[in-house]
Amino acid sequence: MTQSEPTPGIPAKQILDVQNLTKMFGGVKAQDQISFSIEKGIVCGLIGPNGAGKTTLFNMITGIYQPDAGKVAFNGKDIRKTPAHRLVKAGIARTFQHVELFSSMTLLENILVGMHVRTQAGFWAAVTRIPAMKREERQSRRRAEELLEFTGLCADAHKMAGDLPAGRQKTAQIARALASEPLLLLLDEPAAGLNPVETHALGKLIQKIKQSGITMMLVEHDMSLVMEMSDKVVVLDQGKKLAEGTPRQIQRNEAVMSAYLGNG
Ligand SMILES: Nc1ncnc2c1ncn2[C@@H]1O[C@H](COP(=O)(O)OP(=O)(O)OP(=O)(O)O)[C@@H](O)[C@H]1O
């Protein structure tokens, strides 16, 4: 866990609390005083037209970027200065808009790599199989196989990740993120490039992950998926928070509708 102190005044039921978060890139305000919080166990959709600032927000929650101003607290602890690898250990995992798997490793090996933050052996032992680490490796393999079963990828366990169809690679990214045993999982456009059948399966998987108690943030351009999966939705536009509410409230919000129409 992070060594930072709990932030006073943040109820424990909130897993993530973002206050007045601001990030500049040159003259562009990619995040302009964004504030919202996420209760444990929910799915929070994060939507907005292209360039709204969704990925930048994910990058700040996961320690890739440090905010120029404002606060981010995870489980009541200030994480503004916590490096990315420590945030994974603390329980924040993510997937990326563009699939990032080790394409010349099998799917099972990819999951084992994702698991290394929870094992003593670490990355190289997971990959090179040092004999002293065999027992831990057996346990890790069992857990990896369970995860592949959970995500419906069992049949692909020993295939090279790079040989899998795009849809399976996207699911594999989620499986690998789950391998780090997150409390908060950030999904960046998980449905991009999926066909309707794959998108339906993704929806089922998101529900299963939610039932397992993991809180999620979902950046997605597939509005039906976001509205179906989310308990609440935060809308960004040009770096500002435009609206926050239930899917029903967001669907009726005029500012949201005109932002989408205005942007294209
Ligand atoms: N590393 C960077 N350097 C400079 N500008 C950046 C950087 N990352 C993001 N931006 C700018 O910040 C703004 C927000 O970008 P961001 O990628 O967060 O939007 P987004 O909502 O994720 O968009 P999309 O839906 O197209 O992925 C954009 O104007 C973008 O050009």
The ligand as an SDF file (V2000), in Angstrom:
LIG
                    3D

 31 33  0  0  0  0  0  0  0  0999 V2000
    0.8780   13.8550  -23.7120 N   0  0  0  0  0  0  0  0  0  0  0  0
    0.1700   14.8800  -24.2100 C   0  0  0  0  0  0  0  0  0  0  0  0
    0.7780   15.9670  -24.7130 N   0  0  0  0  0  0  0  0  0  0  0  0
    0.0830   17.0010  -25.2040 C   0  0  0  0  0  0  0  0  0  0  0  0
   -1.2570   17.0590  -25.2410 N   0  0  0  0  0  0  0  0  0  0  0  0
   -1.9280   16.0070  -24.7690 C   0  0  0  0  0  0  0  0  0  0  0  0
   -1.2720   14.8510  -24.2280 C   0  0  0  0  0  0  0  0  0  0  0  0
   -2.2080   13.9550  -23.8280 N   0  0  0  0  0  0  0  0  0  0  0  0
   -3.3970   14.5160  -24.0950 C   0  0  0  0  0  0  0  0  0  0  0  0
   -3.2260   15.7400  -24.6630 N   0  0  0  0  0  0  0  0  0  0  0  0
   -4.2900   16.6700  -25.0640 C   0  0  0  0  0  0  0  0  0  0  0  0
   -5.1890   16.7660  -23.9650 O   0  0  0  0  0  0  0  0  0  0  0  0
   -6.5410   16.7820  -24.4250 C   0  0  0  0  0  0  0  0  0  0  0  0
   -7.2940   15.6120  -23.8080 C   0  0  0  0  0  0  0  0  0  0  0  0
   -6.8270   14.4000  -24.4100 O   0  0  0  0  0  0  0  0  0  0  0  0
   -7.2910   12.9470  -23.9310 P   0  0  0  0  0  0  0  0  0  0  0  0
   -6.5140   11.9570  -24.7280 O   0  0  0  0  0  0  0  0  0  0  0  0
   -7.2290   12.8590  -22.4660 O   0  0  0  0  0  0  0  0  0  0  0  0
   -8.8130   12.9600  -24.4010 O   0  0  0  0  0  0  0  0  0  0  0  0
   -9.8300   11.7280  -24.5030 P   0  0  0  0  0  0  0  0  0  0  0  0
  -11.1190   12.2000  -23.9340 O   0  0  0  0  0  0  0  0  0  0  0  0
   -9.2310   10.5130  -23.9220 O   0  0  0  0  0  0  0  0  0  0  0  0
   -9.9630   11.5830  -26.0790 O   0  0  0  0  0  0  0  0  0  0  0  0
  -10.3090   10.2740  -26.9970 P   0  0  0  0  0  0  0  0  0  0  0  0
  -11.7500    9.9400  -26.7420 O   0  0  0  0  0  0  0  0  0  0  0  0
  -10.1020   10.8060  -28.3930 O   0  0  0  0  0  0  0  0  0  0  0  0
   -9.3470    9.2070  -26.6250 O   0  0  0  0  0  0  0  0  0  0  0  0
   -6.4890   16.7640  -25.9270 C   0  0  0  0  0  0  0  0  0  0  0  0
   -6.5410   18.0980  -26.3890 O   0  0  0  0  0  0  0  0  0  0  0  0
   -5.1320   16.1360  -26.2250 C   0  0  0  0  0  0  0  0  0  0  0  0
   -4.6290   16.5640  -27.4590 O   0  0  0  0  0  0  0  0  0  0  0  0
  1  2  1  0
  2  3  1  0
  2  7  2  0
  3  4  2  0
  4  5  1  0
  5  6  2  0
  6  7  1  0
  6 10  1  0
  7  8  1  0
  8  9  2  0
  9 10  1  0
 10 11  1  0
 11 12  1  0
 11 30  1  0
 12 13  1  0
 13 14  1  0
 13 28  1  0
 14 15  1  0
 15 16  1  0
 16 17  2  0
 16 18  1  0
 16 19  1  0
 19 20  1  0
 20 21  2  0
 20 22  1  0
 20 23  1  0
 23 24  1  0
 24 25  2  0
 24 26  1  0
 24 27  1  0
 28 29  1  0
 28 30  1  0
 30 31  1  0
M  END
$$$$
